[in-house]
Amino acid sequence: MHRIFVDAFLLSATQVTNAEYERFVSATGCEPPPFWNEANFSDPRQPVAGASWFDADRYCHWLASQTGRAYRLPTEAEWERAARGDLEQKNFPWGDDPPQSLADYSTRWLNGPEPVARYAPNVIGLYDICENVHEWCSDWYDPNYYAISPDRNPKGPDQGSTEGRKASRGGSWRHHVKVSRCSARSSIPPEFKYADYGFRVACGL
């Protein structure tokens, strides 16, 4: 456990949806994710599932070119700050009650992610944070990074020290326990396209 500080930033209220990602695919000719046409993943309101880190990064650059705002993937530090909201040192966005206490926990996420924003947001208005799909972060991953990270705006280690894995945060529909702790970290190679990986976008102020 350690204290860090992050400058003010914006984070999208929901994970990027299929409907939003479809505009990117149509505009750029980018290949859609491998699960794009499967019934369990194709609802326009579901988060896009199976985009690689490179795809998510390209989406951010495309969105920036369309809007004039510097959209990007959040850092791990930004993501955790947003997930916690105003509840410091609590396990989950709502406190310390177990995930099984959430409404409809036993009947959600049976065959894929839920449509976004179906249930209440955290205290600062973010939906499905720590659940639904893992969310790509901008950082390269190092399990020992906290020992050397700066206390202000940490952005992750240099690529050379991470064995080629990108960091991700949040739980996913595919796990036995569907919701992760705010502090839980995960990572996979950035080219992987898993059915329980999505993302949301950030930008500075």
MIDOSE-1310 file (N, C-alpha, C; in nm, 2 decimals, decimal comma, always signed):
residues 205
mhri	+0,08/-0,12/+0,00/+0,00/+0,00/+0,00/+0,09/+0,12/+0,00; +0,06/+0,22/-0,09/+0,13/+0,34/-0,09/+0,05/+0,45/-0,15; +0,08/+0,58/-0,12/+0,00/+0,69/-0,16/+0,07/+0,75/-0,29; -0,02/+0,78/-0,38/+0,03/+0,85/-0,50/-0,07/+0,97/-0,53
fvda	-0,03/+1,05/-0,62/-0,11/+1,17/-0,66/-0,12/+1,17/-0,81; -0,24/+1,19/-0,87/-0,26/+1,21/-1,01/-0,32/+1,34/-1,04; -0,28/+1,40/-1,15/-0,34/+1,53/-1,19/-0,48/+1,50/-1,24; -0,56/+1,60/-1,24/-0,70/+1,59/-1,28/-0,71/+1,53/-1,43
flls	-0,81/+1,45/-1,45/-0,83/+1,39/-1,58/-0,98/+1,35/-1,59; -1,02/+1,32/-1,72/-1,15/+1,27/-1,74/-1,14/+1,12/-1,78; -1,24/+1,04/-1,74/-1,25/+0,90/-1,78/-1,39/+0,88/-1,82; -1,41/+0,80/-1,93/-1,54/+0,78/-1,98/-1,63/+0,70/-1,88
atqv	-1,76/+0,74/-1,88/-1,85/+0,68/-1,78/-1,87/+0,53/-1,80; -1,86/+0,48/-1,92/-1,87/+0,34/-1,95/-1,76/+0,29/-2,03; -1,75/+0,16/-2,04/-1,66/+0,09/-2,13/-1,70/+0,12/-2,27; -1,61/+0,13/-2,36/-1,64/+0,16/-2,50/-1,74/+0,05/-2,55
tnae	-1,85/+0,09/-2,61/-1,95/-0,01/-2,65/-1,93/-0,06/-2,80; -2,00/-0,16/-2,84/-2,00/-0,21/-2,97/-2,04/-0,10/-3,07; -2,15/-0,03/-3,03/-2,20/+0,08/-3,11/-2,10/+0,19/-3,14; -2,02/+0,22/-3,03/-1,92/+0,33/-3,05/-1,80/+0,27/-3,13
yerf	-1,76/+0,15/-3,11/-1,65/+0,09/-3,18/-1,69/+0,06/-3,33; -1,81/+0,04/-3,36/-1,85/+0,02/-3,50/-1,82/+0,14/-3,58; -1,84/+0,26/-3,52/-1,81/+0,38/-3,60/-1,67/+0,39/-3,64; -1,58/+0,35/-3,54/-1,44/+0,34/-3,57/-1,40/+0,24/-3,68
vsat	-1,46/+0,12/-3,67/-1,44/+0,02/-3,77/-1,48/+0,07/-3,91; -1,60/+0,13/-3,92/-1,65/+0,18/-4,04/-1,56/+0,29/-4,10; -1,52/+0,37/-4,02/-1,44/+0,49/-4,06/-1,30/+0,45/-4,11; -1,24/+0,36/-4,04/-1,10/+0,33/-4,06/-1,07/+0,20/-4,14
gcep	-1,17/+0,11/-4,15/-1,15/-0,02/-4,21/-1,07/-0,11/-4,12; -1,05/-0,08/-4,00/-0,99/-0,17/-3,90/-1,06/-0,30/-3,89; -1,00/-0,41/-3,88/-1,06/-0,53/-3,86/-1,13/-0,54/-3,73; -1,26/-0,58/-3,73/-1,33/-0,59/-3,60/-1,28/-0,71/-3,51
ppfw	-1,31/-0,71/-3,38/-1,26/-0,82/-3,30/-1,31/-0,95/-3,34; -1,25/-1,06/-3,30/-1,29/-1,19/-3,35/-1,42/-1,24/-3,30; -1,48/-1,18/-3,20/-1,61/-1,22/-3,15/-1,72/-1,13/-3,19; -1,69/-1,04/-3,29/-1,78/-0,93/-3,33/-1,92/-0,98/-3,37
nean	-1,93/-1,09/-3,44/-2,06/-1,14/-3,49/-2,12/-1,25/-3,41; -2,06/-1,28/-3,29/-2,12/-1,38/-3,21/-2,23/-1,33/-3,12; -2,34/-1,40/-3,11/-2,46/-1,35/-3,04/-2,43/-1,30/-2,90; -2,34/-1,37/-2,83/-2,32/-1,33/-2,69/-2,23/-1,20/-2,67
fsdp	-2,19/-1,15/-2,79/-2,10/-1,03/-2,78/-2,14/-0,92/-2,88; -2,25/-0,93/-2,94/-2,28/-0,84/-3,05/-2,39/-0,73/-3,02; -2,44/-0,73/-2,90/-2,54/-0,63/-2,87/-2,47/-0,49/-2,87; -2,53/-0,40/-2,94/-2,47/-0,26/-2,95/-2,44/-0,20/-2,82
rqpv	-2,51/-0,24/-2,71/-2,49/-0,18/-2,58/-2,38/-0,25/-2,50; -2,34/-0,36/-2,54/-2,23/-0,43/-2,47/-2,10/-0,36/-2,49; -2,01/-0,38/-2,40/-1,87/-0,33/-2,43/-1,81/-0,41/-2,54; -1,73/-0,35/-2,62/-1,66/-0,42/-2,73/-1,57/-0,52/-2,66
agas	-1,57/-0,64/-2,70/-1,48/-0,75/-2,64/-1,39/-0,80/-2,74; -1,27/-0,82/-2,71/-1,17/-0,88/-2,80/-1,08/-0,79/-2,87; -1,09/-0,66/-2,84/-1,00/-0,56/-2,90/-0,86/-0,58/-2,83; -0,76/-0,59/-2,91/-0,62/-0,59/-2,85/-0,58/-0,45/-2,80
wfda	-0,47/-0,45/-2,72/-0,43/-0,32/-2,67/-0,40/-0,23/-2,79; -0,34/-0,28/-2,90/-0,31/-0,20/-3,01/-0,44/-0,14/-3,08; -0,54/-0,23/-3,08/-0,67/-0,18/-3,13/-0,73/-0,07/-3,05; -0,72/-0,09/-2,92/-0,77/+0,02/-2,82/-0,69/+0,15/-2,84
dryc	-0,56/+0,14/-2,85/-0,48/+0,26/-2,87/-0,52/+0,33/-3,00; -0,54/+0,25/-3,11/-0,58/+0,31/-3,24/-0,71/+0,38/-3,23; -0,80/+0,32/-3,15/-0,93/+0,38/-3,13/-0,92/+0,51/-3,07; -0,83/+0,52/-2,97/-0,81/+0,65/-2,90/-0,76/+0,75/-2,99
hwla	-0,66/+0,72/-3,07/-0,60/+0,81/-3,17/-0,71/+0,86/-3,27; -0,79/+0,76/-3,32/-0,90/+0,80/-3,41/-1,00/+0,89/-3,35; -1,04/+0,86/-3,22/-1,13/+0,95/-3,16/-1,08/+1,09/-3,13; -0,95/+1,09/-3,10/-0,88/+1,22/-3,09/-0,88/+1,30/-3,22
sqtg	-0,86/+1,23/-3,33/-0,86/+1,30/-3,46/-1,00/+1,35/-3,50; -1,10/+1,29/-3,45/-1,24/+1,33/-3,48/-1,29/+1,44/-3,39; -1,24/+1,45/-3,27/-1,29/+1,54/-3,17/-1,20/+1,66/-3,14; -1,07/+1,64/-3,17/-0,97/+1,74/-3,13/-0,93/+1,74/-2,98
rayr	-0,97/+1,63/-2,91/-0,93/+1,61/-2,77/-0,83/+1,49/-2,77; -0,74/+1,50/-2,68/-0,63/+1,41/-2,67/-0,67/+1,28/-2,60; -0,76/+1,20/-2,66/-0,80/+1,08/-2,59/-0,69/+0,98/-2,59; -0,69/+0,89/-2,49/-0,59/+0,79/-2,47/-0,64/+0,69/-2,37
lpte	-0,57/+0,58/-2,35/-0,60/+0,49/-2,25/-0,56/+0,54/-2,11; -0,63/+0,51/-2,01/-0,58/+0,56/-1,87/-0,46/+0,49/-1,82; -0,38/+0,55/-1,74/-0,28/+0,48/-1,67/-0,34/+0,39/-1,56; -0,26/+0,30/-1,51/-0,31/+0,22/-1,40/-0,35/+0,31/-1,28
aewe	-0,27/+0,40/-1,25/-0,29/+0,49/-1,14/-0,42/+0,57/-1,15; -0,45/+0,62/-1,27/-0,57/+0,69/-1,30/-0,69/+0,60/-1,29; -0,68/+0,48/-1,34/-0,79/+0,39/-1,34/-0,82/+0,35/-1,19; -0,72/+0,32/-1,11/-0,75/+0,29/-0,97/-0,81/+0,41/-0,89
raar	-0,76/+0,53/-0,92/-0,81/+0,65/-0,85/-0,96/+0,66/-0,89; -1,00/+0,64/-1,01/-1,14/+0,65/-1,06/-1,22/+0,54/-1,00; -1,17/+0,42/-1,00/-1,25/+0,31/-0,94/-1,28/+0,33/-0,79; -1,19/+0,38/-0,72/-1,21/+0,41/-0,58/-1,30/+0,52/-0,55
gdle	-1,31/+0,62/-0,64/-1,39/+0,73/-0,61/-1,34/+0,81/-0,49; -1,43/+0,82/-0,39/-1,39/+0,89/-0,27/-1,37/+0,79/-0,16; -1,37/+0,66/-0,19/-1,36/+0,56/-0,08/-1,21/+0,50/-0,08; -1,13/+0,56/+0,00/-0,99/+0,52/+0,00/-0,98/+0,40/+0,10
qknf	-0,89/+0,31/+0,06/-0,86/+0,19/+0,14/-0,98/+0,09/+0,16; -1,07/+0,10/+0,06/-1,18/+0,00/+0,05/-1,15/-0,10/-0,06; -1,20/-0,22/-0,05/-1,17/-0,32/-0,15/-1,24/-0,29/-0,28; -1,36/-0,24/-0,28/-1,44/-0,23/-0,40/-1,49/-0,09/-0,42
pwgd	-1,55/-0,06/-0,53/-1,60/+0,08/-0,55/-1,71/+0,12/-0,46; -1,78/+0,02/-0,40/-1,89/+0,05/-0,31/-1,85/+0,03/-0,16; -1,73/-0,02/-0,13/-1,69/-0,05/+0,00/-1,63/-0,18/+0,02; -1,66/-0,25/+0,13/-1,59/-0,38/+0,16/-1,69/-0,50/+0,15
dppq	-1,82/-0,47/+0,12/-1,91/-0,59/+0,11/-1,86/-0,67/-0,01; -1,88/-0,80/+0,00/-1,83/-0,89/-0,11/-1,91/-0,87/-0,24; -1,85/-0,90/-0,35/-1,92/-0,89/-0,48/-2,06/-0,96/-0,49; -2,07/-1,07/-0,41/-2,19/-1,15/-0,42/-2,31/-1,07/-0,36
slad	-2,28/-0,96/-0,29/-2,39/-0,87/-0,24/-2,45/-0,78/-0,34; -2,39/-0,78/-0,46/-2,45/-0,69/-0,57/-2,58/-0,75/-0,62; -2,66/-0,66/-0,66/-2,79/-0,70/-0,72/-2,78/-0,79/-0,83; -2,85/-0,90/-0,83/-2,86/-1,00/-0,94/-2,72/-1,06/-0,97
ystr	-2,64/-1,07/-0,87/-2,50/-1,12/-0,90/-2,50/-1,26/-0,96; -2,59/-1,35/-0,91/-2,59/-1,49/-0,95/-2,64/-1,51/-1,09; -2,71/-1,41/-1,14/-2,78/-1,42/-1,28/-2,71/-1,34/-1,38; -2,61/-1,26/-1,35/-2,54/-1,17/-1,44/-2,42/-1,24/-1,51
wlng	-2,38/-1,19/-1,62/-2,26/-1,24/-1,68/-2,25/-1,39/-1,71; -2,37/-1,45/-1,75/-2,37/-1,59/-1,77/-2,30/-1,64/-1,90; -2,31/-1,56/-2,01/-2,25/-1,60/-2,14/-2,17/-1,49/-2,20; -2,15/-1,38/-2,13/-2,08/-1,27/-2,19/-2,10/-1,15/-2,10
pepv	-2,04/-1,04/-2,14/-2,06/-0,91/-2,06/-2,20/-0,86/-2,07; -2,24/-0,78/-1,97/-2,37/-0,72/-1,97/-2,36/-0,59/-2,05; -2,48/-0,55/-2,10/-2,48/-0,41/-2,16/-2,44/-0,31/-2,05; -2,37/-0,21/-2,10/-2,31/-0,11/-2,00/-2,42/-0,03/-1,93
arya	-2,39/+0,02/-1,81/-2,48/+0,11/-1,74/-2,61/+0,05/-1,70; -2,62/-0,08/-1,69/-2,75/-0,14/-1,65/-2,77/-0,13/-1,50; -2,66/-0,12/-1,42/-2,67/-0,10/-1,28/-2,61/+0,03/-1,23; -2,62/+0,06/-1,11/-2,58/+0,19/-1,05/-2,43/+0,21/-1,07
pnvi	-2,39/+0,34/-1,09/-2,25/+0,37/-1,10/-2,18/+0,38/-0,97; -2,05/+0,40/-0,97/-1,99/+0,43/-0,84/-2,01/+0,58/-0,80; -1,95/+0,62/-0,69/-1,98/+0,75/-0,64/-1,95/+0,87/-0,73; -1,86/+0,85/-0,83/-1,82/+0,95/-0,92/-1,88/+0,93/-1,06
glyd	-1,98/+0,84/-1,07/-2,05/+0,82/-1,19/-2,00/+0,73/-1,30; -1,91/+0,64/-1,26/-1,85/+0,54/-1,35/-1,93/+0,41/-1,34; -1,97/+0,36/-1,45/-2,05/+0,23/-1,46/-1,95/+0,11/-1,49; -1,99/+0,00/-1,42/-1,92/-0,13/-1,45/-1,77/-0,12/-1,42
icen	-1,72/-0,03/-1,34/-1,58/-0,03/-1,31/-1,55/-0,14/-1,21; -1,45/-0,22/-1,24/-1,41/-0,34/-1,16/-1,49/-0,46/-1,21; -1,57/-0,45/-1,31/-1,65/-0,57/-1,35/-1,68/-0,57/-1,51; -1,74/-0,67/-1,55/-1,79/-0,68/-1,69/-1,68/-0,73/-1,79
vhew	-1,58/-0,64/-1,82/-1,46/-0,69/-1,89/-1,34/-0,62/-1,83; -1,23/-0,69/-1,84/-1,10/-0,63/-1,81/-1,08/-0,51/-1,90; -1,01/-0,41/-1,84/-0,99/-0,28/-1,92/-0,84/-0,26/-1,94; -0,80/-0,24/-2,06/-0,67/-0,21/-2,10/-0,63/-0,08/-2,03
csdw	-0,50/-0,07/-1,98/-0,44/+0,05/-1,94/-0,32/+0,09/-2,03; -0,27/+0,21/-2,02/-0,16/+0,25/-2,11/-0,03/+0,19/-2,07; -0,01/+0,15/-1,94/+0,12/+0,11/-1,89/+0,17/-0,02/-1,94; +0,30/-0,03/-1,96/+0,36/-0,16/-1,96/+0,36/-0,22/-1,82
ydpn	+0,35/-0,35/-1,81/+0,33/-0,41/-1,68/+0,47/-0,46/-1,62; +0,48/-0,44/-1,49/+0,59/-0,49/-1,41/+0,54/-0,52/-1,27; +0,54/-0,64/-1,23/+0,49/-0,68/-1,10/+0,55/-0,60/-0,98; +0,68/-0,56/-1,00/+0,75/-0,49/-0,90/+0,76/-0,34/-0,91
yyai	+0,67/-0,28/-1,00/+0,68/-0,14/-1,03/+0,66/-0,05/-0,91; +0,57/-0,09/-0,82/+0,54/+0,00/-0,71/+0,66/+0,03/-0,62; +0,76/-0,06/-0,63/+0,88/-0,03/-0,55/+0,96/+0,08/-0,60; +0,95/+0,12/-0,73/+1,03/+0,22/-0,79/+0,94/+0,33/-0,85
spdr	+0,81/+0,32/-0,84/+0,73/+0,42/-0,91/+0,73/+0,56/-0,85; +0,72/+0,67/-0,92/+0,71/+0,80/-0,86/+0,58/+0,82/-0,79; +0,58/+0,91/-0,70/+0,46/+0,93/-0,62/+0,36/+1,03/-0,69; +0,39/+1,08/-0,80/+0,30/+1,17/-0,88/+0,29/+1,12/-1,02
npkg	+0,17/+1,10/-1,07/+0,15/+1,06/-1,21/+0,23/+0,95/-1,26; +0,24/+0,83/-1,19/+0,32/+0,72/-1,24/+0,26/+0,67/-1,37; +0,34/+0,64/-1,47/+0,29/+0,59/-1,60/+0,34/+0,46/-1,64; +0,40/+0,38/-1,54/+0,45/+0,25/-1,57/+0,59/+0,25/-1,61
pdqg	+0,65/+0,13/-1,62/+0,79/+0,12/-1,65/+0,82/+0,13/-1,80; +0,94/+0,14/-1,84/+0,98/+0,13/-1,98/+0,95/-0,01/-2,03; +0,93/-0,02/-2,16/+0,89/-0,15/-2,22/+0,99/-0,26/-2,19; +1,12/-0,22/-2,19/+1,22/-0,32/-2,17/+1,22/-0,40/-2,05
steg	+1,15/-0,35/-1,94/+1,16/-0,42/-1,81/+1,03/-0,51/-1,79; +0,95/-0,53/-1,88/+0,81/-0,58/-1,86/+0,78/-0,71/-1,92; +0,87/-0,77/-2,00/+0,85/-0,89/-2,07/+0,73/-0,88/-2,17; +0,71/-0,76/-2,22/+0,61/-0,74/-2,33/+0,47/-0,76/-2,29
rkas	+0,43/-0,72/-2,17/+0,29/-0,73/-2,13/+0,23/-0,60/-2,09; +0,11/-0,57/-2,13/+0,04/-0,45/-2,10/-0,05/-0,47/-1,98; -0,06/-0,37/-1,89/-0,14/-0,38/-1,77/-0,29/-0,37/-1,80; -0,37/-0,43/-1,72/-0,51/-0,42/-1,73/-0,57/-0,42/-1,59
rggs	-0,69/-0,36/-1,58/-0,76/-0,35/-1,45/-0,90/-0,40/-1,46; -0,96/-0,43/-1,35/-1,10/-0,47/-1,34/-1,12/-0,61/-1,36; -1,24/-0,66/-1,31/-1,28/-0,80/-1,33/-1,34/-0,83/-1,46; -1,39/-0,95/-1,48/-1,45/-0,98/-1,61/-1,56/-1,09/-1,59
wrhh	-1,65/-1,09/-1,68/-1,76/-1,19/-1,68/-1,72/-1,33/-1,68; -1,60/-1,36/-1,72/-1,55/-1,50/-1,74/-1,50/-1,56/-1,62; -1,47/-1,48/-1,51/-1,41/-1,53/-1,39/-1,51/-1,59/-1,29; -1,46/-1,68/-1,21/-1,55/-1,74/-1,10/-1,60/-1,63/-1,01
vkvs	-1,51/-1,54/-0,96/-1,55/-1,42/-0,90/-1,55/-1,30/-1,00; -1,67/-1,25/-1,03/-1,68/-1,16/-1,15/-1,63/-1,02/-1,13; -1,61/-0,98/-1,01/-1,57/-0,84/-0,98/-1,44/-0,84/-0,91; -1,35/-0,75/-0,95/-1,22/-0,75/-0,89/-1,21/-0,64/-0,78
rcsa	-1,11/-0,65/-0,70/-1,08/-0,54/-0,61/-1,03/-0,42/-0,68; -1,04/-0,30/-0,63/-0,99/-0,18/-0,70/-0,84/-0,19/-0,72; -0,77/-0,26/-0,63/-0,62/-0,26/-0,64/-0,57/-0,38/-0,72; -0,66/-0,47/-0,77/-0,61/-0,59/-0,84/-0,55/-0,55/-0,97
rssi	-0,44/-0,62/-1,01/-0,37/-0,59/-1,13/-0,37/-0,72/-1,22; -0,37/-0,70/-1,35/-0,35/-0,81/-1,44/-0,28/-0,76/-1,56; -0,24/-0,86/-1,65/-0,17/-0,82/-1,77/-0,17/-0,93/-1,87; -0,16/-0,90/-2,00/-0,14/-0,99/-2,10/-0,06/-0,92/-2,21
ppef	-0,01/-1,00/-2,31/+0,06/-0,93/-2,42/-0,04/-0,85/-2,50; +0,01/-0,73/-2,55/-0,08/-0,63/-2,61/-0,14/-0,68/-2,74; -0,09/-0,78/-2,80/-0,15/-0,83/-2,93/-0,27/-0,93/-2,91; -0,29/-0,97/-2,78/-0,39/-1,07/-2,75/-0,53/-1,01/-2,77
kyad	-0,62/-1,10/-2,81/-0,76/-1,05/-2,83/-0,85/-1,15/-2,76; -0,87/-1,12/-2,63/-0,95/-1,21/-2,54/-1,10/-1,16/-2,53; -1,19/-1,26/-2,52/-1,33/-1,23/-2,51/-1,37/-1,15/-2,39; -1,28/-1,14/-2,29/-1,32/-1,06/-2,17/-1,23/-0,94/-2,15
ygfr	-1,18/-0,89/-2,26/-1,10/-0,76/-2,26/-1,17/-0,65/-2,34; -1,18/-0,54/-2,27/-1,23/-0,42/-2,34/-1,15/-0,30/-2,29; -1,21/-0,18/-2,29/-1,14/-0,06/-2,25/-1,24/+0,06/-2,24; -1,19/+0,16/-2,17/-1,26/+0,29/-2,17/-1,15/+0,40/-2,19
vacg	-1,19/+0,52/-2,23/-1,10/+0,62/-2,27/-1,08/+0,72/-2,17; -0,97/+0,79/-2,17/-0,93/+0,90/-2,07/-0,88/+1,02/-2,15; -0,88/+1,13/-2,09/-0,81/+1,25/-2,15/-0,78/+1,34/-2,03; -0,67/+1,42/-2,05/-0,64/+1,52/-1,95/-0,73/+1,64/-1,95
l	-0,71/+1,72/-1,85/-0,79/+1,85/-1,85/-0,70/+1,97/-1,88
